[in-house]
Amino acid sequence: MTINDIKITTLQLMFANYADDLREQNVDELTNEEYTKYTVNMDAAINRALARIEAARVLPLKSASLTAANGTVGDYLTRWSLTTLASDFLAVSRVIHEGNGYYDSSIPYELEGDDIVLPNLDSGESYRVLYYRRPTRVVIAGPSSVTIDVPNYVAEIIPYWVKADLYEEDEPSAAVAARNIFEQMLANLTPPDSNGQGGVKDIYGGAV
C-alpha cells in the first residue's frame, strides 16, 4: 500500500472529496485548497500513526542471526550488541537455539544494557533473535508513490488515525470517533508471536 493510497483514503473518510473520484489521483498533484489544507499535514500524522503501531508491537517479527563471528566471545558467555543487530531493531521477542540436530524455539537470555548475553556456541550451532521492529518513517513532503513500510492489513487502519489527527481541533467529536475506530482495529490485530519466552533477566534496564 502506498502513501498515496493512505492519503486518498483519508480524504474519502473525511468526505473532503465530495463528488470527486480520487481513486486514480496522485495526491501530490492536487491543487484544490479543499484537499491541500489537509494533505500538507498528512506526512507527520502518518508518522505518528506508525509510532503508535510500533508501540503496539503488532508488526510481523523479523529475525537476526547470532554467531560467534558477530559477537564478543568470553570464556563462557558471548555478548551481542542489540543496537547494531539490525537497523530496524526495537525489542527482543525470543531467542532460538539450533544446530547439530538440536532446536529450541525459546531459550532464556540475559540483557546487559543494550547487549544480549548467551552461553558460548559450540561448532555448528547458532542463535536467532526474533525481534519487534521499527517501521521506517515517512519522509516529510516526500513522494507519495512510496510504499509504506507496514503490511497492507496494518496500513489500512492508518487513515483513521490521520483523520483523527487532522480533525482534532475543528471536528473534535469526529476526531474522537476516528481515533476510537483506529484503536479498536489496532487491538484486533493478531500478535506476531504467541510462543512463550524461555526467560529474560534485564540487568541494567536496556532494550527488552
C-alpha positions as CSV (number, residue, x, y, z in Angstrom):
1,M,0.0,0.0,0.0
2,T,1.4,3.4,-1.0
3,I,1.4,6.6,1.0
4,N,-0.8,7.9,-1.8
5,D,-3.4,5.2,-1.1
6,I,-3.4,6.2,2.6
7,K,-3.8,9.9,1.8
8,I,-6.6,9.4,-0.7
9,T,-8.5,7.0,1.7
10,T,-8.1,9.6,4.4
11,L,-9.6,12.3,2.2
12,Q,-12.5,10.0,1.4
13,L,-13.0,9.2,5.1
14,M,-13.1,13.0,5.8
15,F,-15.7,13.4,2.9
16,A,-13.3,16.1,1.6
17,N,-13.6,14.8,-1.9
18,Y,-17.4,15.3,-2.1
19,A,-18.4,14.1,-5.6
20,D,-14.8,13.8,-6.9
21,D,-13.5,10.4,-7.7
22,L,-9.9,10.5,-6.3
23,R,-9.2,6.7,-6.6
24,E,-6.7,7.2,-9.5
25,Q,-5.5,10.6,-8.4
26,N,-1.9,11.3,-7.5
27,V,-2.3,13.2,-4.2
28,D,1.0,15.2,-4.9
29,E,-0.7,16.8,-7.9
30,L,-3.8,18.0,-6.1
31,T,-4.0,21.8,-6.1
32,N,-7.5,22.4,-4.8
33,E,-7.2,24.1,-1.4
34,E,-10.1,21.9,0.0
35,Y,-7.6,19.0,-0.3
36,T,-4.2,20.6,0.2
37,K,-5.2,22.1,3.6
38,Y,-5.4,18.5,4.8
39,T,-2.7,16.8,2.7
40,V,0.0,19.2,3.7
41,N,-0.1,17.8,7.3
42,M,-0.6,14.2,6.5
43,D,3.0,13.0,6.4
44,A,3.6,14.0,10.1
45,A,0.2,12.4,11.0
46,I,1.2,9.2,9.3
47,N,4.4,9.1,11.2
48,R,2.5,9.5,14.5
49,A,0.3,6.6,13.4
50,L,3.5,4.5,12.7
51,A,4.8,5.4,16.2
52,R,1.6,4.1,17.7
53,I,1.7,0.9,15.7
54,E,5.3,0.4,16.7
55,A,4.5,0.7,20.3
56,A,1.7,-1.8,20.0
57,R,4.1,-4.4,18.6
58,V,1.7,-5.9,16.1
59,L,4.0,-6.0,13.1
60,P,5.4,-9.3,11.9
61,L,8.6,-10.3,13.6
62,K,12.0,-10.3,11.9
63,S,15.0,-12.4,12.7
64,A,18.7,-11.8,13.0
65,S,21.4,-14.5,13.4
66,L,23.9,-14.5,16.3
67,T,27.1,-16.4,15.6
68,A,30.5,-16.3,17.3
69,A,31.8,-14.2,14.4
70,N,29.4,-11.3,15.1
71,G,29.6,-11.4,18.9
72,T,32.2,-10.7,21.6
73,V,33.2,-14.1,22.9
74,G,34.3,-14.6,26.5
75,D,35.3,-17.7,28.5
76,Y,31.8,-18.9,29.0
77,L,29.5,-16.2,27.6
78,T,29.1,-14.2,24.4
79,R,27.7,-10.7,24.1
80,W,26.0,-9.2,21.1
81,S,25.1,-5.5,20.8
82,L,21.4,-5.1,20.1
83,T,21.9,-1.6,18.8
84,T,23.9,-3.0,15.8
85,L,21.9,-6.2,15.4
86,A,19.6,-4.6,12.8
87,S,18.9,-1.1,11.7
88,D,15.1,-1.5,12.5
89,F,15.6,-3.4,15.8
90,L,13.1,-2.4,18.5
91,A,13.0,-5.2,21.1
92,V,13.6,-8.9,21.6
93,S,10.6,-11.2,21.3
94,R,12.5,-14.5,21.9
95,V,15.8,-16.3,21.1
96,I,16.0,-19.6,19.1
97,H,18.9,-22.0,19.6
98,E,19.6,-24.6,16.9
99,G,22.3,-26.7,15.4
100,N,23.7,-30.3,15.4
101,G,20.2,-31.8,15.4
102,Y,19.1,-29.6,18.2
103,Y,16.3,-27.0,18.1
104,D,14.8,-24.9,21.0
105,S,12.3,-22.3,19.9
106,S,12.6,-20.2,23.1
107,I,15.6,-20.1,25.4
108,P,16.5,-17.9,28.4
109,Y,18.7,-14.9,27.8
110,E,20.1,-12.0,29.7
111,L,20.3,-8.3,28.9
112,E,23.1,-6.1,30.0
113,G,22.1,-2.6,28.9
114,D,21.9,-2.8,25.1
115,D,23.7,-6.2,25.0
116,I,22.2,-9.6,24.9
117,V,24.2,-12.3,26.7
118,L,24.1,-16.0,26.0
119,P,26.3,-19.1,26.6
120,N,29.1,-19.6,24.1
121,L,28.2,-21.6,21.0
122,D,29.6,-24.9,20.0
123,S,30.7,-25.6,16.5
124,G,27.7,-25.9,14.1
125,E,25.4,-24.0,16.5
126,S,23.7,-20.6,16.2
127,Y,21.2,-18.4,17.9
128,R,18.5,-16.4,16.1
129,V,16.8,-13.4,17.7
130,L,13.2,-12.9,16.7
131,Y,12.6,-9.2,17.2
132,Y,10.0,-6.5,17.1
133,R,10.9,-3.8,14.5
134,R,10.6,-0.1,14.0
135,P,8.8,0.7,10.7
136,T,10.5,3.3,8.5
137,R,9.0,6.7,8.9
138,V,7.5,8.7,6.0
139,V,9.7,11.4,4.6
140,I,8.0,14.8,5.2
141,A,7.0,16.3,1.8
142,G,8.5,13.2,0.1
143,P,6.8,11.4,-2.9
144,S,3.6,9.8,-2.0
145,S,4.2,7.0,-4.6
146,V,6.4,5.2,-2.0
147,T,5.1,2.0,-0.4
148,I,4.7,2.4,3.3
149,D,6.8,0.1,5.5
150,V,4.0,-2.0,7.1
151,P,1.8,-4.8,5.7
152,N,-1.4,-3.8,3.9
153,Y,-3.6,-5.1,6.7
154,V,-1.9,-2.7,9.1
155,A,-1.7,0.2,6.6
156,E,-5.4,0.1,6.1
157,I,-6.1,1.4,9.6
158,I,-3.8,4.4,9.3
159,P,-6.3,6.7,7.6
160,Y,-8.5,6.6,10.7
161,W,-5.5,7.9,12.8
162,V,-4.7,10.6,10.2
163,K,-8.4,11.7,10.1
164,A,-8.4,12.0,13.9
165,D,-5.2,14.0,13.9
166,L,-6.4,16.5,11.3
167,Y,-9.8,16.9,12.8
168,E,-8.7,17.2,16.4
169,E,-9.3,21.0,16.6
170,D,-12.0,21.6,14.0
171,E,-14.1,18.5,14.5
172,P,-13.3,17.1,17.9
173,S,-16.2,14.6,18.0
174,A,-15.3,13.2,14.6
175,A,-11.7,13.0,15.7
176,V,-12.6,11.0,18.8
177,A,-14.8,8.7,16.8
178,A,-12.0,8.1,14.2
179,R,-9.4,7.6,16.9
180,N,-11.6,5.0,18.7
181,I,-12.0,3.1,15.4
182,F,-8.2,3.1,14.9
183,E,-7.6,1.8,18.4
184,Q,-10.2,-0.9,18.2
185,M,-8.8,-2.1,14.9
186,L,-5.3,-2.0,16.2
187,A,-6.3,-4.0,19.3
188,N,-7.8,-6.7,16.9
189,L,-4.6,-7.2,15.0
190,T,-3.1,-10.6,15.7
191,P,0.0,-10.5,17.9
192,P,3.0,-11.6,15.8
193,D,4.4,-14.2,18.2
194,S,2.4,-16.4,20.6
195,N,5.3,-18.6,21.7
196,G,6.3,-18.1,25.3
197,Q,9.7,-16.8,26.3
198,G,12.2,-19.1,27.9
199,G,13.0,-16.3,30.3
200,V,14.7,-12.9,30.4
201,K,16.6,-11.1,33.0
202,D,17.0,-7.4,32.4
203,I,20.2,-6.5,34.4
204,Y,20.6,-2.8,33.6
205,G,17.3,-1.7,32.1
206,G,18.3,-1.7,28.5
207,A,16.5,-2.9,25.4
208,V,13.9,-5.7,26.0
